[in-house]
Amino acid sequence: MPAPVRPASMAARSLRHSLPSHLTPAPVSYLHPSPFILKIRRQPVRLVSSRASSTSKRPPPPSPQFPTVAACPSPTCACEPMPELPEGLPIDHKAPLNGLISAYNEQVLVCTGHADWPSKIEEENSGDNLAADLKELFGRGGKYSDPFHNVSVLNSSFPASPPSYPGLQSSSVYLLPSFTYVPMLPRVSFDAVEALAKGFLLPERLHKAHDGLLSPVHRDRLTRKAPFQGLLPNVQPVTDILVLICGHGGRDARCGIMGPVLEAAFEGQLERVGVAVQHGPIEVGPGPARLADKTDEEADPSRSVVFHKSEKTARIGMISHIGGHKFAGNVIIYLPPNLAQADGSAHPLAGYGVWYGRIEPQHVEGIVKETVLDGRVVTDHFRGAISPDRKIVRL
């Protein structure tokens, strides 16, 4: 028969009687929590309340670094109709757009001259292409992979500059937001790719998170080497406004359908406000590299090609996947650092790359007016931006 269960008070008395006097616990402390212990137990409740109170008093987010407008103005002219999209592939009009931008330090646009890329651009031409070479160097596990310096590689429909020598196969790239155009990357060896990586794509200084963690050899490998810039001829600054539209139909049908419609709409609206849309490849002559941070006065005109433009010019191109198919049309607008407003003052968004989503033909006129001409970001289409100093901007 099991022993009867004794009340806690009886067990306590038995314990006290069985212990020496100097080890006998005080009755109140053993059976009843003291007021001090009660205070400790209530403390977490008061801390939570205090934390909630401090959260509600946090200051509002900082004001945007540029002017904004809530929505696109209504179009003043007839627009192309919204194209019909495949069944089961709608546009998401509910999810928030703000902040849906990839973090990157440099974006490389490879000039392919077409927009019918495979789903993974590095697989084009059985993997023998510049995008694949760059992803091999800067992708995960690559020779120059750096978690604090992301290089984004995209294909574009812009045509490459013709090579200086007949029969030479070469590529061209835009580097953004460096606003640099590299017209000649001969596809005869990997040396040109290495020169592009070492001379233009690696950071001038490593992120401070690397301090004390990398060997001198590793730090040296991940840091830019300016002398390699001279190995690539005719490098020049980008002075055109660049309108980049995701038209990667091989990745998602929505982008493939929306891209050409928006391309035509942007061309019409830019021409309508006096921005000359440029077509065809950029022609360059012989000569060594022209660095993007050189002004026309600093550059030697006898050694490189200098274009003097008195009007605003733009180039419109399709680009490969940038994420967010369901927010098509997706558009990035890069506004060159030398861009000025009609009165000659500095453009508020000069040097920025502005990402927009859910752009339809009816919005193009408003985007051109507000962002391209007046330097205002349209917040209800805003995905994010990259600043001239390579900071990702969210509202």
Protein Blocks (a to p, Z undefined) as FASTA:
>chain_A
ZZddddfklmmmmmmmmpcfklpccfklmmpccfklmmmmmmmmmmmmmmmmmmmmpccd
dddfbdcdfbdcddfbdcdddddddehiacdfkbcfehpacddfbdcdddehpabdcfbl
mlgghhpafklmmmmmmmghiaklcfklccdddddfbdcdddfbghiacddddddfklpa
cfbdcfkbfklmmmmmmmmmpcfbdcfklgokacfklmmmmpccfklmmmpghiacdfbd
cddddfbfklomklmmmmmmmmmmmmmmmmmnopacdedjddddedddddfkbcfklpcf
klpccdddfbdcddddddddeehjllcccddddddfkbccfkopacfkgoiacddehiaf
klmmmmmmmmmmnopacfklcgbdcdfkopacdZZ
